[in-house]
Amino acid sequence: ADVTDNFRVSTSAELQFSGSILLELRIGTDPDTSEANFAVVNVEGTLGMSIYVQYEYVISGGLPLSKLGVNIPLKICVERCDGAYADRYFLFLIGDLSLVVSPTAQLVRGSLKMDGWWNN
């Protein structure tokens, strides 16, 4: 198989209510749809791990904003991992790390979201 068969490209353009235009280019892997106990997935099922570039142009003359980031969604089995797939409990971790650049500031942003079962 060709290496490019495992990648997906997504583009989007949004006209936002605030009066700006947001353009995005995202390159990602296919989501893992296997029944593995650990996998790189996307909760929406469209892309696995991805890198992206965003550019926001403010129509009213504000400062433009550029963003470069990586998104890493993981699925981890946390309970009943040896049983049938339907009986397993999974924890979904969705991490995003980005560098935001404008003419006046440079910011590093990060977030980590958790969804699923976590019994102590």
ZALO-454866 format. One record per atom (N, C-alpha, C, CB): residue in three letters; chain; atom name; z, y, x. Coordinates in steps of 0.05 Angstrom, whole numbers, m for minus. Atoms other than C-alpha are relative to their C-alpha. Glycine has a CB too. Layout:
BEGIN
+---------+--------+-------+--------+--------+--------+
| residuo | cadena | atomo |     up |  north |   east |
+---------+--------+-------+--------+--------+--------+
|     ala |      A |    CA |      Z |      Y |      X |
...
+---------+--------+-------+--------+--------+--------+
% end
This chain:
BEGIN
+---------+--------+-------+--------+--------+--------+
| residuo | cadena | atomo |     up |  north |   east |
+---------+--------+-------+--------+--------+--------+
|     ala |      A |     N |      0 |    m24 |     17 |
|     ala |      A |    CA |      0 |      0 |      0 |
|     ala |      A |     C |      0 |     25 |     18 |
|     ala |      A |    CB |     24 |      0 |    m19 |
|     asp |      A |     N |      1 |    m25 |    m14 |
|     asp |      A |    CA |    m14 |     70 |     22 |
|     asp |      A |     C |     26 |     15 |     m2 |
|     asp |      A |    CB |    m23 |     18 |    m10 |
|     val |      A |     N |    m25 |    m14 |      1 |
|     val |      A |    CA |     46 |    113 |     40 |
|     val |      A |     C |      1 |     21 |    m22 |
|     val |      A |    CB |      5 |     14 |     27 |
|     thr |      A |     N |      1 |    m21 |     21 |
|     thr |      A |    CA |     23 |    167 |     m9 |
|     thr |      A |     C |      3 |    m11 |    m28 |
|     thr |      A |    CB |    m26 |     15 |      2 |
|     asp |      A |     N |     m4 |     12 |     26 |
|     asp |      A |    CA |     29 |    118 |    m66 |
|     asp |      A |     C |     29 |      2 |    m10 |
|     asp |      A |    CB |     m8 |    m30 |      0 |
|     asn |      A |     N |    m29 |     m1 |      7 |
|     asn |      A |    CA |    105 |    126 |    m64 |
|     asn |      A |     C |     10 |     28 |     m5 |
|     asn |      A |    CB |     16 |    m13 |     21 |
|     phe |      A |     N |     m8 |    m28 |      4 |
|     phe |      A |    CA |    105 |    202 |    m72 |
|     phe |      A |     C |    m12 |     12 |    m25 |
|     phe |      A |    CB |     m7 |     17 |     24 |
|     arg |      A |     N |     10 |    m14 |     24 |
|     arg |      A |    CA |     97 |    246 |   m133 |
|     arg |      A |     C |      2 |     30 |      5 |
|     arg |      A |    CB |     16 |     m8 |    m26 |
|     val |      A |     N |      0 |    m29 |     m3 |
|     val |      A |    CA |     80 |    320 |   m135 |
|     val |      A |     C |      2 |     13 |    m27 |
|     val |      A |    CB |    m26 |     10 |     15 |
|     ser |      A |     N |     m4 |    m14 |     25 |
|     ser |      A |    CA |    104 |    366 |   m190 |
|     ser |      A |     C |     m2 |     30 |      5 |
|     ser |      A |    CB |     28 |     m8 |    m12 |
|     thr |      A |     N |      1 |    m29 |     m2 |
|     thr |      A |    CA |     87 |    439 |   m201 |
|     thr |      A |     C |      8 |     11 |    m27 |
|     thr |      A |    CB |    m29 |     10 |      8 |
|     ser |      A |     N |     m7 |    m13 |     25 |
|     ser |      A |    CA |    114 |    487 |   m253 |
|     ser |      A |     C |     m1 |     30 |      3 |
|     ser |      A |    CB |     28 |     m9 |    m10 |
|     ala |      A |     N |     m1 |    m30 |      1 |
|     ala |      A |    CA |    109 |    560 |   m273 |
|     ala |      A |     C |     15 |      7 |    m26 |
|     ala |      A |    CB |    m29 |     12 |      1 |
|     glu |      A |     N |    m15 |     m9 |     23 |
|     glu |      A |    CA |    158 |    594 |   m320 |
|     glu |      A |     C |      1 |     30 |     m1 |
|     glu |      A |    CB |     29 |    m11 |      2 |
|     leu |      A |     N |     m4 |    m28 |      5 |
|     leu |      A |    CA |    159 |    663 |   m350 |
|     leu |      A |     C |     28 |      2 |    m13 |
|     leu |      A |    CB |    m22 |     12 |    m19 |
|     gln |      A |     N |    m27 |      0 |      9 |
|     gln |      A |    CA |    233 |    677 |   m358 |
|     gln |      A |     C |      6 |     25 |    m17 |
|     gln |      A |    CB |     19 |     m1 |     24 |
|     phe |      A |     N |     m8 |    m22 |     17 |
|     phe |      A |    CA |    267 |    721 |   m409 |
|     phe |      A |     C |      9 |     25 |     15 |
|     phe |      A |    CB |     23 |     m9 |    m19 |
|     ser |      A |     N |     m9 |    m23 |    m17 |
|     ser |      A |    CA |    295 |    765 |   m353 |
|     ser |      A |     C |    m23 |     16 |     11 |
|     ser |      A |    CB |     17 |    m11 |     23 |
|     gly |      A |     N |     23 |    m15 |    m10 |
|     gly |      A |    CA |    224 |    788 |   m337 |
|     gly |      A |     C |     m9 |     m8 |     27 |
|     gly |      A |    CB |      7 |     29 |      0 |
|     ser |      A |     N |      9 |     10 |    m26 |
|     ser |      A |    CA |    209 |    745 |   m277 |
|     ser |      A |     C |    m17 |    m25 |     m4 |
|     ser |      A |    CB |     25 |     m6 |     19 |
|     ile |      A |     N |     17 |     24 |     m1 |
|     ile |      A |    CA |    160 |    690 |   m260 |
|     ile |      A |     C |     11 |    m19 |     21 |
|     ile |      A |    CB |    m30 |      7 |      5 |
|     leu |      A |     N |    m11 |     20 |    m18 |
|     leu |      A |    CA |    187 |    626 |   m228 |
|     leu |      A |     C |    m21 |    m21 |      5 |
|     leu |      A |    CB |     27 |    m12 |    m11 |
|     leu |      A |     N |     19 |     21 |     m8 |
|     leu |      A |    CA |    139 |    581 |   m190 |
|     leu |      A |     C |     14 |    m21 |     17 |
|     leu |      A |    CB |    m24 |     13 |     17 |
|     glu |      A |     N |    m14 |     22 |    m14 |
|     glu |      A |    CA |    160 |    513 |   m164 |
|     glu |      A |     C |    m20 |    m21 |      8 |
|     glu |      A |    CB |     22 |    m12 |    m17 |
|     leu |      A |     N |     14 |     23 |    m10 |
|     leu |      A |    CA |    129 |    459 |   m121 |
|     leu |      A |     C |     21 |    m21 |      9 |
|     leu |      A |    CB |    m20 |      7 |     24 |
|     arg |      A |     N |    m19 |     21 |     m6 |
|     arg |      A |    CA |    167 |    393 |   m117 |
|     arg |      A |     C |    m14 |    m25 |      8 |
|     arg |      A |    CB |     19 |     m6 |    m25 |
|     ile |      A |     N |     11 |     25 |    m10 |
|     ile |      A |    CA |    150 |    331 |    m76 |
|     ile |      A |     C |     23 |    m21 |      1 |
|     ile |      A |    CB |    m13 |      3 |     28 |
|     gly |      A |     N |    m22 |     20 |      2 |
|     gly |      A |    CA |    191 |    268 |    m91 |
|     gly |      A |     C |    m10 |    m28 |      1 |
|     gly |      A |    CB |     16 |      5 |    m24 |
|     thr |      A |     N |      6 |     29 |      1 |
|     thr |      A |    CA |    194 |    193 |    m88 |
|     thr |      A |     C |      1 |    m10 |    m28 |
|     thr |      A |    CB |     19 |    m15 |     18 |
|     asp |      A |     N |     m3 |     13 |     25 |
|     asp |      A |    CA |    186 |    147 |   m146 |
|     asp |      A |     C |     30 |     m7 |     m5 |
|     asp |      A |    CB |    m17 |    m26 |     m2 |
|     pro |      A |     N |    m28 |      9 |      5 |
|     pro |      A |    CA |    253 |    133 |   m180 |
|     pro |      A |     C |      1 |    m31 |      3 |
|     pro |      A |    CB |      9 |      9 |    m28 |
|     asp |      A |     N |     m4 |     29 |     m3 |
|     asp |      A |    CA |    281 |     64 |   m166 |
|     asp |      A |     C |      8 |    m11 |    m28 |
|     asp |      A |    CB |     22 |     m7 |     21 |
|     thr |      A |     N |     m6 |     11 |     27 |
|     thr |      A |    CA |    278 |     25 |   m232 |
|     thr |      A |     C |     10 |    m28 |      2 |
|     thr |      A |    CB |    m25 |      1 |    m17 |
|     ser |      A |     N |    m10 |     28 |     m3 |
|     ser |      A |    CA |    305 |    m40 |   m203 |
|     ser |      A |     C |     29 |     m2 |    m11 |
|     ser |      A |    CB |     m1 |     m8 |     30 |
|     glu |      A |     N |    m28 |      5 |      9 |
|     glu |      A |    CA |    371 |    m71 |   m224 |
|     glu |      A |     C |     19 |     m2 |     23 |
|     glu |      A |    CB |      1 |    m25 |    m17 |
|     ala |      A |     N |    m17 |      0 |    m23 |
|     ala |      A |    CA |    402 |    m58 |   m156 |
|     ala |      A |     C |     26 |     14 |     m5 |
|     ala |      A |    CB |    m14 |     13 |     24 |
|     asn |      A |     N |    m26 |    m12 |      3 |
|     asn |      A |    CA |    475 |    m39 |   m148 |
|     asn |      A |     C |      1 |     28 |     12 |
|     asn |      A |    CB |     21 |    m17 |     12 |
|     phe |      A |     N |      2 |    m27 |    m12 |
|     phe |      A |    CA |    456 |     22 |   m106 |
|     phe |      A |     C |    m29 |      8 |      0 |
|     phe |      A |    CB |     12 |      0 |     29 |
|     ala |      A |     N |     28 |     m8 |      1 |
|     ala |      A |    CA |    392 |     61 |   m118 |
|     ala |      A |     C |     m2 |     30 |      0 |
|     ala |      A |    CB |    m13 |    m12 |    m25 |
|     val |      A |     N |      7 |    m28 |      3 |
|     val |      A |    CA |    360 |    130 |   m112 |
|     val |      A |     C |    m16 |      2 |    m25 |
|     val |      A |    CB |    m16 |     11 |     25 |
|     val |      A |     N |     13 |     m2 |     26 |
|     val |      A |    CA |    343 |    148 |   m183 |
|     val |      A |     C |      1 |     29 |    m10 |
|     val |      A |    CB |     14 |    m19 |    m21 |
|     asn |      A |     N |     m2 |    m26 |     14 |
|     asn |      A |    CA |    334 |    207 |   m229 |
|     asn |      A |     C |      8 |     m6 |    m28 |
|     asn |      A |    CB |    m26 |     17 |      2 |
|     val |      A |     N |    m10 |      6 |     27 |
|     val |      A |    CA |    372 |    209 |   m294 |
|     val |      A |     C |    m22 |      5 |    m20 |
|     val |      A |    CB |     24 |     18 |     m6 |
|     glu |      A |     N |     22 |     m5 |     18 |
|     glu |      A |    CA |    310 |    238 |   m328 |
|     glu |      A |     C |    m23 |    m20 |      4 |
|     glu |      A |    CB |    m11 |     28 |      4 |
|     gly |      A |     N |     20 |     21 |     m4 |
|     gly |      A |    CA |    268 |    182 |   m297 |
|     gly |      A |     C |    m27 |     10 |     11 |
|     gly |      A |    CB |     m5 |    m14 |    m24 |
|     thr |      A |     N |     26 |    m11 |     m9 |
|     thr |      A |    CA |    213 |    227 |   m268 |
|     thr |      A |     C |     m3 |     m2 |     31 |
|     thr |      A |    CB |     m3 |     28 |     m8 |
|     leu |      A |     N |      1 |      1 |    m29 |
|     leu |      A |    CA |    228 |    232 |   m193 |
|     leu |      A |     C |     25 |    m12 |     12 |
|     leu |      A |    CB |     m6 |     28 |     12 |
|     gly |      A |     N |    m24 |      8 |    m15 |
|     gly |      A |    CA |    275 |    200 |   m143 |
|     gly |      A |     C |      9 |     24 |     17 |
|     gly |      A |    CB |     m5 |    m25 |     17 |
|     met |      A |     N |     m8 |    m22 |    m18 |
|     met |      A |    CA |    297 |    241 |    m83 |
|     met |      A |     C |    m24 |     19 |      3 |
|     met |      A |    CB |      8 |    m11 |     28 |
|     ser |      A |     N |     22 |    m19 |     m2 |
|     ser |      A |    CA |    256 |    305 |    m77 |
|     ser |      A |     C |      8 |     24 |     17 |
|     ser |      A |    CB |     m8 |      9 |    m28 |
|     ile |      A |     N |     m3 |    m26 |    m13 |
|     ile |      A |    CA |    246 |    368 |    m36 |
|     ile |      A |     C |    m16 |     20 |    m17 |
|     ile |      A |    CB |     m9 |     m1 |     30 |
|     tyr |      A |     N |     14 |    m19 |     17 |
|     tyr |      A |    CA |    225 |    432 |    m70 |
|     tyr |      A |     C |      0 |     28 |     13 |
|     tyr |      A |    CB |     12 |      1 |    m27 |
|     val |      A |     N |      2 |    m29 |     m8 |
|     val |      A |    CA |    204 |    504 |    m58 |
|     val |      A |     C |     m4 |     15 |    m26 |
|     val |      A |    CB |    m25 |      5 |     19 |
|     gln |      A |     N |      2 |    m18 |     23 |
|     gln |      A |    CA |    214 |    558 |   m111 |
|     gln |      A |     C |     m4 |     28 |      9 |
|     gln |      A |    CB |     25 |     m2 |    m18 |
|     tyr |      A |     N |      4 |    m28 |     m5 |
|     tyr |      A |    CA |    190 |    629 |   m112 |
|     tyr |      A |     C |      3 |     15 |    m26 |
|     tyr |      A |    CB |    m28 |      5 |     13 |
|     glu |      A |     N |     m4 |    m16 |     25 |
|     glu |      A |    CA |    214 |    680 |   m163 |
|     glu |      A |     C |    m10 |     28 |      5 |
|     glu |      A |    CB |     30 |     m1 |     m8 |
|     tyr |      A |     N |     11 |    m27 |     m1 |
|     tyr |      A |    CA |    174 |    743 |   m173 |
|     tyr |      A |     C |     10 |     16 |    m24 |
|     tyr |      A |    CB |    m31 |      0 |      1 |
|     val |      A |     N |    m11 |    m16 |     22 |
|     val |      A |    CA |    208 |    798 |   m213 |
|     val |      A |     C |    m20 |     21 |     m8 |
|     val |      A |    CB |     27 |     14 |      9 |
|     ile |      A |     N |     22 |    m17 |      9 |
|     ile |      A |    CA |    157 |    835 |   m255 |
|     ile |      A |     C |      8 |     29 |      0 |
|     ile |      A |    CB |     m8 |     m8 |    m28 |
|     ser |      A |     N |     m9 |    m28 |      2 |
|     ser |      A |    CA |    199 |    898 |   m263 |
|     ser |      A |     C |      5 |     13 |     27 |
|     ser |      A |    CB |     25 |      1 |    m16 |
|     gly |      A |     N |     m3 |    m12 |    m26 |
|     gly |      A |    CA |    199 |    910 |   m188 |
|     gly |      A |     C |     24 |     m7 |     15 |
|     gly |      A |    CB |     m1 |     30 |     m3 |
|     gly |      A |     N |    m24 |      9 |    m15 |
|     gly |      A |    CA |    262 |    874 |   m167 |
|     gly |      A |     C |     m8 |    m15 |     25 |
|     gly |      A |    CB |     17 |    m18 |    m18 |
|     leu |      A |     N |      5 |     14 |    m25 |
|     leu |      A |    CA |    269 |    836 |   m103 |
|     leu |      A |     C |     m8 |    m29 |     m5 |
|     leu |      A |    CB |     26 |      0 |     18 |
|     pro |      A |     N |      8 |     28 |      4 |
|     pro |      A |    CA |    232 |    769 |    m97 |
|     pro |      A |     C |     21 |    m18 |     13 |
|     pro |      A |    CB |    m28 |     m4 |     14 |
|     leu |      A |     N |    m20 |     20 |     m9 |
|     leu |      A |    CA |    272 |    706 |    m84 |
|     leu |      A |     C |    m15 |    m26 |      7 |
|     leu |      A |    CB |     22 |     m4 |    m21 |
|     ser |      A |     N |     11 |     26 |     m8 |
|     ser |      A |    CA |    252 |    643 |    m46 |
|     ser |      A |     C |     22 |    m20 |      3 |
|     ser |      A |    CB |    m17 |      3 |     26 |
|     lys |      A |     N |    m21 |     21 |     m1 |
|     lys |      A |    CA |    289 |    577 |    m49 |
|     lys |      A |     C |    m13 |    m26 |     11 |
|     lys |      A |    CB |     12 |     m5 |    m27 |
|     leu |      A |     N |      9 |     25 |    m11 |
|     leu |      A |    CA |    280 |    514 |     m7 |
|     leu |      A |     C |     23 |    m20 |     m3 |
|     leu |      A |    CB |     m9 |      3 |     30 |
|     gly |      A |     N |    m23 |     18 |      5 |
|     gly |      A |    CA |    321 |    453 |    m26 |
|     gly |      A |     C |     m7 |    m29 |     m1 |
|     gly |      A |    CB |     13 |      7 |    m25 |
|     val |      A |     N |      3 |     29 |      2 |
|     val |      A |    CA |    331 |    378 |    m31 |
|     val |      A |     C |     19 |     m9 |    m23 |
|     val |      A |    CB |      7 |    m14 |     27 |
|     asn |      A |     N |    m15 |     11 |     22 |
|     asn |      A |    CA |    355 |    339 |    m92 |
|     asn |      A |     C |      2 |    m30 |      4 |
|     asn |      A |    CB |    m14 |      7 |    m27 |
|     ile |      A |     N |     m4 |     29 |     m5 |
|     ile |      A |    CA |    386 |    270 |    m83 |
|     ile |      A |     C |     17 |    m12 |    m23 |
|     ile |      A |    CB |     15 |     m4 |     27 |
|     pro |      A |     N |    m15 |     13 |     21 |
|     pro |      A |    CA |    404 |    231 |   m146 |
|     pro |      A |     C |      5 |    m29 |      7 |
|     pro |      A |    CB |    m16 |      2 |    m27 |
|     leu |      A |     N |     m8 |     27 |     m7 |
|     leu |      A |    CA |    442 |    166 |   m134 |
|     leu |      A |     C |     12 |    m15 |    m24 |
|     leu |      A |    CB |     19 |      0 |     23 |
|     lys |      A |     N |    m13 |     17 |     19 |
|     lys |      A |    CA |    462 |    108 |   m179 |
|     lys |      A |     C |     16 |    m21 |     16 |
|     lys |      A |    CB |    m20 |    m14 |    m20 |
|     ile |      A |     N |    m17 |     18 |    m15 |
|     ile |      A |    CA |    521 |     67 |   m154 |
|     ile |      A |     C |     16 |    m17 |    m20 |
|     ile |      A |    CB |     19 |     15 |     20 |
|     cys |      A |     N |    m15 |     18 |     17 |
|     cys |      A |    CA |    551 |      6 |   m187 |
|     cys |      A |     C |     29 |      1 |      9 |
|     cys |      A |    CB |    m11 |    m30 |      1 |
|     val |      A |     N |    m28 |     m3 |     m8 |
|     val |      A |    CA |    627 |     14 |   m189 |
|     val |      A |     C |     18 |    m22 |    m13 |
|     val |      A |    CB |     10 |     27 |     m9 |
|     glu |      A |     N |    m16 |     21 |     13 |
|     glu |      A |    CA |    651 |    m44 |   m234 |
|     glu |      A |     C |    m18 |    m21 |    m12 |
|     glu |      A |    CB |     18 |     13 |    m21 |
|     arg |      A |     N |     15 |     23 |     10 |
|     arg |      A |    CA |    627 |   m113 |   m254 |
|     arg |      A |     C |    m27 |     m3 |     12 |
|     arg |      A |    CB |     m3 |      2 |    m31 |
|     cys |      A |     N |     26 |     m1 |    m14 |
|     cys |      A |    CA |    572 |   m110 |   m202 |
|     cys |      A |     C |    m13 |    m27 |      4 |
|     cys |      A |    CB |      4 |     13 |     27 |
|     asp |      A |     N |     11 |     27 |     m3 |
|     asp |      A |    CA |    564 |   m185 |   m197 |
|     asp |      A |     C |     m9 |    m12 |    m26 |
|     asp |      A |    CB |     20 |    m18 |     14 |
|     gly |      A |     N |      7 |     10 |     27 |
|     gly |      A |    CA |    554 |   m194 |   m272 |
|     gly |      A |     C |    m28 |      7 |     m8 |
|     gly |      A |    CB |     20 |      9 |    m20 |
|     ala |      A |     N |     26 |     m8 |     12 |
|     ala |      A |    CA |    494 |   m184 |   m317 |
|     ala |      A |     C |     m3 |     30 |      2 |
|     ala |      A |    CB |     m2 |    m10 |    m29 |
|     tyr |      A |     N |      6 |    m29 |     m3 |
|     tyr |      A |    CA |    460 |   m117 |   m309 |
|     tyr |      A |     C |     11 |     17 |    m23 |
|     tyr |      A |    CB |    m30 |      4 |      3 |
|     ala |      A |     N |     m9 |    m15 |     24 |
|     ala |      A |    CA |    477 |    m95 |   m380 |
|     ala |      A |     C |     30 |      3 |      0 |
|     ala |      A |    CB |     m9 |    m15 |    m25 |
|     asp |      A |     N |    m29 |     m2 |      0 |
|     asp |      A |    CA |    552 |   m106 |   m366 |
|     asp |      A |     C |     11 |     17 |     23 |
|     asp |      A |    CB |     12 |    m28 |      2 |
|     arg |      A |     N |     m9 |    m15 |    m23 |
|     arg |      A |    CA |    555 |    m65 |   m302 |
|     arg |      A |     C |      6 |     29 |     m8 |
|     arg |      A |    CB |    m22 |      0 |     22 |
|     tyr |      A |     N |     m7 |    m29 |      3 |
|     tyr |      A |    CA |    587 |      4 |   m298 |
|     tyr |      A |     C |    m11 |     15 |     24 |
|     tyr |      A |    CB |     31 |      4 |     m3 |
|     phe |      A |     N |     12 |    m16 |    m21 |
|     phe |      A |    CA |    549 |     56 |   m259 |
|     phe |      A |     C |     11 |     28 |      2 |
|     phe |      A |    CB |    m31 |      1 |     m3 |
|     leu |      A |     N |     m8 |    m28 |     m5 |
|     leu |      A |    CA |    567 |    123 |   m229 |
|     leu |      A |     C |    m26 |     13 |     10 |
|     leu |      A |    CB |     23 |      2 |     21 |
|     phe |      A |     N |     24 |    m16 |     m8 |
|     phe |      A |    CA |    510 |    174 |   m224 |
|     phe |      A |     C |     10 |     25 |     15 |
|     phe |      A |    CB |    m17 |      7 |    m24 |
|     leu |      A |     N |     m6 |    m24 |    m16 |
|     leu |      A |    CA |    516 |    226 |   m169 |
|     leu |      A |     C |    m26 |     15 |      4 |
|     leu |      A |    CB |     14 |     m7 |     28 |
|     ile |      A |     N |     24 |    m17 |     m2 |
|     ile |      A |    CA |    466 |    283 |   m170 |
|     ile |      A |     C |      7 |     23 |     18 |
|     ile |      A |    CB |    m11 |      9 |    m28 |
|     gly |      A |     N |     m6 |    m21 |    m19 |
|     gly |      A |    CA |    468 |    328 |   m109 |
|     gly |      A |     C |    m24 |     17 |      5 |
|     gly |      A |    CB |      9 |    m12 |     26 |
|     asp |      A |     N |     21 |    m19 |     m5 |
|     asp |      A |    CA |    428 |    390 |    m95 |
|     asp |      A |     C |     10 |     19 |     23 |
|     asp |      A |    CB |     m8 |     16 |    m25 |
|     leu |      A |     N |     m6 |    m18 |    m22 |
|     leu |      A |    CA |    428 |    430 |    m30 |
|     leu |      A |     C |    m24 |     18 |      4 |
|     leu |      A |    CB |      8 |    m16 |     26 |
|     ser |      A |     N |     23 |    m19 |     m3 |
|     ser |      A |    CA |    386 |    493 |    m21 |
|     ser |      A |     C |      7 |     24 |     17 |
|     ser |      A |    CB |     m9 |      9 |    m28 |
|     leu |      A |     N |     m2 |    m25 |    m15 |
|     leu |      A |    CA |    374 |    554 |     22 |
|     leu |      A |     C |    m15 |     21 |    m17 |
|     leu |      A |    CB |    m12 |     m3 |     29 |
|     val |      A |     N |     11 |    m21 |     17 |
|     val |      A |    CA |    361 |    617 |    m19 |
|     val |      A |     C |     m4 |     25 |     18 |
|     val |      A |    CB |     17 |      7 |    m25 |
|     val |      A |     N |      7 |    m23 |    m17 |
|     val |      A |    CA |    326 |    675 |     17 |
|     val |      A |     C |    m11 |     23 |    m17 |
|     val |      A |    CB |    m19 |     m9 |     22 |
|     ser |      A |     N |     10 |    m25 |     13 |
|     ser |      A |    CA |    316 |    746 |     m9 |
|     ser |      A |     C |     m2 |     20 |     23 |
|     ser |      A |    CB |     17 |     10 |    m24 |
|     pro |      A |     N |      1 |    m21 |    m21 |
|     pro |      A |    CA |    301 |    810 |     30 |
|     pro |      A |     C |     27 |     10 |      8 |
|     pro |      A |    CB |    m17 |     23 |    m10 |
|     thr |      A |     N |    m26 |    m11 |     m6 |
|     thr |      A |    CA |    375 |    827 |     28 |
|     thr |      A |     C |     21 |    m21 |      7 |
|     thr |      A |    CB |     10 |     16 |    m22 |
|     ala |      A |     N |    m21 |     21 |     m5 |
|     ala |      A |    CA |    412 |    760 |     35 |
|     ala |      A |     C |    m12 |    m27 |      4 |
|     ala |      A |    CB |     20 |      0 |    m24 |
|     gln |      A |     N |      7 |     28 |     m3 |
|     gln |      A |    CA |    408 |    688 |     55 |
|     gln |      A |     C |     25 |    m16 |     m8 |
|     gln |      A |    CB |     m9 |     m7 |     30 |
|     leu |      A |     N |    m22 |     15 |     11 |
|     leu |      A |    CA |    452 |    638 |     18 |
|     leu |      A |     C |     m6 |    m30 |      3 |
|     leu |      A |    CB |      5 |      7 |    m29 |
|     val |      A |     N |      1 |     29 |      1 |
|     val |      A |    CA |    466 |    564 |     25 |
|     val |      A |     C |     15 |     m8 |    m25 |
|     val |      A |    CB |     11 |    m14 |     26 |
|     arg |      A |     N |    m13 |      9 |     25 |
|     arg |      A |    CA |    481 |    532 |    m43 |
|     arg |      A |     C |      0 |    m30 |     m1 |
|     arg |      A |    CB |    m15 |     12 |    m24 |
|     gly |      A |     N |     m2 |     28 |      4 |
|     gly |      A |    CA |    503 |    463 |    m60 |
|     gly |      A |     C |     15 |     m7 |    m25 |
|     gly |      A |    CB |     14 |    m13 |     24 |
|     ser |      A |     N |    m14 |     10 |     24 |
|     ser |      A |    CA |    525 |    424 |   m121 |
|     ser |      A |     C |      0 |    m30 |      0 |
|     ser |      A |    CB |    m13 |     12 |    m26 |
|     leu |      A |     N |     m2 |     29 |      4 |
|     leu |      A |    CA |    547 |    354 |   m137 |
|     leu |      A |     C |     10 |     m5 |    m28 |
|     leu |      A |    CB |     19 |    m13 |     22 |
|     lys |      A |     N |     m8 |      7 |     28 |
|     lys |      A |    CA |    550 |    327 |   m208 |
|     lys |      A |     C |      5 |    m30 |     m1 |
|     lys |      A |    CB |    m22 |      9 |    m20 |
|     met |      A |     N |     m7 |     28 |      3 |
|     met |      A |    CA |    581 |    262 |   m228 |
|     met |      A |     C |     m1 |     m7 |    m30 |
|     met |      A |    CB |     27 |     m7 |     12 |
|     asp |      A |     N |      1 |     10 |     28 |
|     asp |      A |    CA |    567 |    222 |   m292 |
|     asp |      A |     C |      3 |    m30 |      1 |
|     asp |      A |    CB |    m26 |      9 |    m14 |
|     gly |      A |     N |     m4 |     28 |      1 |
|     gly |      A |    CA |    591 |    153 |   m309 |
|     gly |      A |     C |     29 |     m8 |     m2 |
|     gly |      A |    CB |    m13 |    m13 |     25 |
|     trp |      A |     N |    m27 |     11 |      2 |
|     trp |      A |    CA |    652 |    108 |   m306 |
|     trp |      A |     C |     15 |      1 |     26 |
|     trp |      A |    CB |     m2 |    m29 |     m9 |
|     trp |      A |     N |    m17 |      0 |    m24 |
|     trp |      A |    CA |    708 |    118 |   m257 |
|     trp |      A |     C |     29 |     m6 |     m9 |
|     trp |      A |    CB |     m1 |     28 |     15 |
|     asn |      A |     N |    m27 |      9 |      9 |
|     asn |      A |    CA |    771 |     78 |   m274 |
|     asn |      A |     C |     18 |     m3 |     25 |
|     asn |      A |    CB |     m2 |    m26 |    m16 |
|     asn |      A |     N |    m19 |      3 |    m22 |
|     asn |      A |    CA |    831 |     84 |   m228 |
|     asn |      A |     C |     22 |    m19 |     m7 |
|     asn |      A |    CB |     12 |     27 |      8 |
+---------+--------+-------+--------+--------+--------+
% end
